[in-house]
Amino acid sequence: VQQATGSLEVGLSYNIAGMKLSVTYHLIKARVSQAEGEDKLPDALRTLEMAMKLPGIRVELDTAGSKARGQRAVTTGERVSVFLELAAVHWKMGNQAESTKVMQDALAAFANTPEESRVVIANADLCLQRGDVDGAIRMLQSIGESASYYIQSKEKMAYIHLDHETKVKDTCAKWSDSLPAHPSSWDGRDRR
């Protein structure tokens, strides 16, 4: 973490204006802040909010216009990364409503792009963190075979099924272990 911070500072000292306009700089700085612990999450949040204000993040800019101004065009992948990091930091800070809003903005901004499936996978992760296993699976099932993150969505779905089934089996085993030892007190029928 200290080496990453030092490298960012060296980069800033050589190219202050260009570095502060770099999406990569903001993403790395936010990730370093997160790695430093929970007390640095507000720093990560501020960094990502600054990144959201950079040209080309909220709305994709014309590539020719960026080159004419001497700037490197922001890639769709970089744009998605800023949205997803911001949503994750809000979630870690307990701002679930704001995290959900950022994720909804990302879903709208990247609909019908190659990165849409990446946003859906991240949104499924938020569903899992809320305990909505069925919602996560529905989202992942919506990713078609032609999507760029199709394989990752299937891997995530397999992990969810495996993890969820294991938890269900463990719960059933614990419940059956807690039943009274006398068979006459429970005959296995549902008494609702």
Secondary structure as UniProt FT lines:
FT   HELIX           2..14
FT   HELIX           16..20
FT   HELIX           23..35
FT   HELIX           38..40
FT   HELIX           41..52
FT   TURN            55..57
FT   HELIX           63..68
FT   TURN            69..70
FT   HELIX           76..92
FT   TURN            93..94
FT   HELIX           96..109
FT   TURN            110..112
FT   TURN            114..115
FT   HELIX           116..130
FT   HELIX           133..141
FT   TURN            145..146
FT   TURN            148..149
FT   HELIX           150..177
FT   HELIX           183..185
//
